Structure formats: structure tokens, C-alpha cells
Amino acid sequence: MASRNVAAKDLAAVSKAFLEMSKDPAGQKVLASASELVKLPPGTGFIPSSSADYTAYRNFYQTAPASLR
């Protein structure tokens, strides 16, 4: 999920960076530190998602009071 103001090439680059973090030694260190901080299991990383994965969020946002948007 990204702002419509983000260029497609930038979105693709950021997505690739997150999805490939677990394959990179520096990325593995970042993931390990973040996982420890928020108490996630070792080996936690990012997985691809689709627009359908955000349906509940969009539904919530559309029905939320204006003060929360």
C-alpha cells in the first residue's frame, strides 16, 4: 500500500529492498534487531502482499470518523 504520489519505479525499488532484506547480511541484522525489539520470532521478514490484503483497512478507513482519517 503506497501513496498515489509515489512513482512506480520508486515503489518497486522499496518493495524489492524489503522483500530481499532476508537475503542480505546487513538486512538480516536489521530484521533480527527489529524482531528482538518487538518480540517476533527469529527469521521474521517481509512477504509480498496484494491489494486484497488491505481490504479490511480500506473499509475501516472509509467508515472511520473524519477525525481519525
Phi and psi restraints in degrees (value plus and minus 20) as a CYANA .aco file:
   2 ALA   PHI    -166.0  -126.0
   2 ALA   PSI     138.6   178.6
   3 SER   PHI     -82.6   -42.6
   3 SER   PSI     127.7   167.7
   4 ARG   PHI     -86.6   -46.6
   4 ARG   PSI     -34.6     5.4
   5 ASN   PHI    -101.5   -61.5
   5 ASN   PSI     -27.6    12.4
   6 VAL   PHI    -106.6   -66.6
   6 VAL   PSI     105.8   145.8
   7 ALA   PHI     -83.5   -43.5
   7 ALA   PSI     125.6   165.6
   8 ALA   PHI     -76.4   -36.4
   8 ALA   PSI     -60.6   -20.6
   9 LYS   PHI     -86.3   -46.3
   9 LYS   PSI     -55.1   -15.1
  10 ASP   PHI     -90.8   -50.8
  10 ASP   PSI     -61.2   -21.2
  11 LEU   PHI     -80.7   -40.7
  11 LEU   PSI     -63.3   -23.3
  12 ALA   PHI     -84.0   -44.0
  12 ALA   PSI     -60.4   -20.4
  13 ALA   PHI     -86.1   -46.1
  13 ALA   PSI     -63.0   -23.0
  14 VAL   PHI     -87.8   -47.8
  14 VAL   PSI     -63.1   -23.1
  15 SER   PHI     -78.6   -38.6
  15 SER   PSI     -66.7   -26.7
  16 LYS   PHI     -80.8   -40.8
  16 LYS   PSI     -63.0   -23.0
  17 ALA   PHI     -80.3   -40.3
  17 ALA   PSI     -65.5   -25.5
  18 PHE   PHI     -86.8   -46.8
  18 PHE   PSI     -64.6   -24.6
  19 LEU   PHI     -87.9   -47.9
  19 LEU   PSI     -46.8    -6.8
  20 GLU   PHI    -119.4   -79.4
  20 GLU   PSI     -16.8    23.2
  21 MET   PHI     -74.9   -34.9
  21 MET   PSI     -60.0   -20.0
  22 SER   PHI     -91.1   -51.1
  22 SER   PSI     -31.2     8.8
  23 LYS   PHI    -116.0   -76.0
  23 LYS   PSI     -27.2    12.8
  24 ASP   PHI    -131.0   -91.0
  24 ASP   PSI     112.8   152.8
  25 PRO   PHI     -75.5   -35.5
  25 PRO   PSI     -62.6   -22.6
  26 ALA   PHI     -87.9   -47.9
  26 ALA   PSI     -59.6   -19.6
  27 GLY   PHI     -84.6   -44.6
  27 GLY   PSI     -57.9   -17.9
  28 GLN   PHI     -81.5   -41.5
  28 GLN   PSI     -59.2   -19.2
  29 LYS   PHI     -85.5   -45.5
  29 LYS   PSI     -62.4   -22.4
  30 VAL   PHI     -82.8   -42.8
  30 VAL   PSI     -66.4   -26.4
  31 LEU   PHI     -83.0   -43.0
  31 LEU   PSI     -60.9   -20.9
  32 ALA   PHI     -83.9   -43.9
  32 ALA   PSI     -64.0   -24.0
  33 SER   PHI     -84.4   -44.4
  33 SER   PSI     -65.1   -25.1
  34 ALA   PHI     -84.9   -44.9
  34 ALA   PSI     -61.3   -21.3
  35 SER   PHI     -82.2   -42.2
  35 SER   PSI     -62.4   -22.4
  36 GLU   PHI     -84.4   -44.4
  36 GLU   PSI     -61.5   -21.5
  37 LEU   PHI     -81.6   -41.6
  37 LEU   PSI     -61.8   -21.8
  38 VAL   PHI    -124.0   -84.0
  38 VAL   PSI      -7.7    32.3
  39 LYS   PHI      43.9    83.9
  39 LYS   PSI      23.4    63.4
  40 LEU   PHI    -115.7   -75.7
  40 LEU   PSI     137.4   177.4
  41 PRO   PHI     -86.5   -46.5
  41 PRO   PSI     130.9   170.9
  42 PRO   PHI     -76.5   -36.5
  42 PRO   PSI     126.4   166.4
  43 GLY   PHI      67.1   107.1
  43 GLY   PSI     -16.9    23.1
  44 THR   PHI     -87.6   -47.6
  44 THR   PSI     118.6   158.6
  45 GLY   PHI    -172.2  -132.2
  45 GLY   PSI    -183.4  -143.4
  46 PHE   PHI    -122.0   -82.0
  46 PHE   PSI     127.9   167.9
  47 ILE   PHI    -147.6  -107.6
  47 ILE   PSI     136.7   176.7
  48 PRO   PHI     -84.8   -44.8
  48 PRO   PSI     132.9   172.9
  49 SER   PHI    -155.9  -115.9
  49 SER   PSI     149.2   189.2
  50 SER   PHI    -146.9  -106.9
  50 SER   PSI     151.7   191.7
  51 SER   PHI     -77.2   -37.2
  51 SER   PSI     -55.2   -15.2
  52 ALA   PHI     -81.5   -41.5
  52 ALA   PSI     -48.5    -8.5
  53 ASP   PHI     -86.5   -46.5
  53 ASP   PSI     -36.2     3.8
  54 TYR   PHI    -127.9   -87.9
  54 TYR   PSI      -8.9    31.1
  55 THR   PHI     -79.3   -39.3
  55 THR   PSI     -66.4   -26.4
  56 ALA   PHI     -81.9   -41.9
  56 ALA   PSI     -59.8   -19.8
  57 TYR   PHI     -83.4   -43.4
  57 TYR   PSI     -66.7   -26.7
  58 ARG   PHI     -82.0   -42.0
  58 ARG   PSI     -62.2   -22.2
  59 ASN   PHI     -81.5   -41.5
  59 ASN   PSI     -64.8   -24.8
  60 PHE   PHI     -80.1   -40.1
  60 PHE   PSI     -68.7   -28.7
  61 TYR   PHI     -80.5   -40.5
  61 TYR   PSI     -61.4   -21.4
  62 GLN   PHI     -86.8   -46.8
  62 GLN   PSI     -47.1    -7.1
  63 THR   PHI    -123.6   -83.6
  63 THR   PSI     -22.6    17.4
  64 ALA   PHI     -92.6   -52.6
  64 ALA   PSI     131.8   171.8
  65 PRO   PHI     -78.7   -38.7
  65 PRO   PSI     127.9   167.9
  66 ALA   PHI     -75.4   -35.4
  66 ALA   PSI     -50.9   -10.9
  67 SER   PHI     -86.4   -46.4
  67 SER   PSI     -38.4     1.6
  68 LEU   PHI    -118.0   -78.0
  68 LEU   PSI     -28.7    11.3
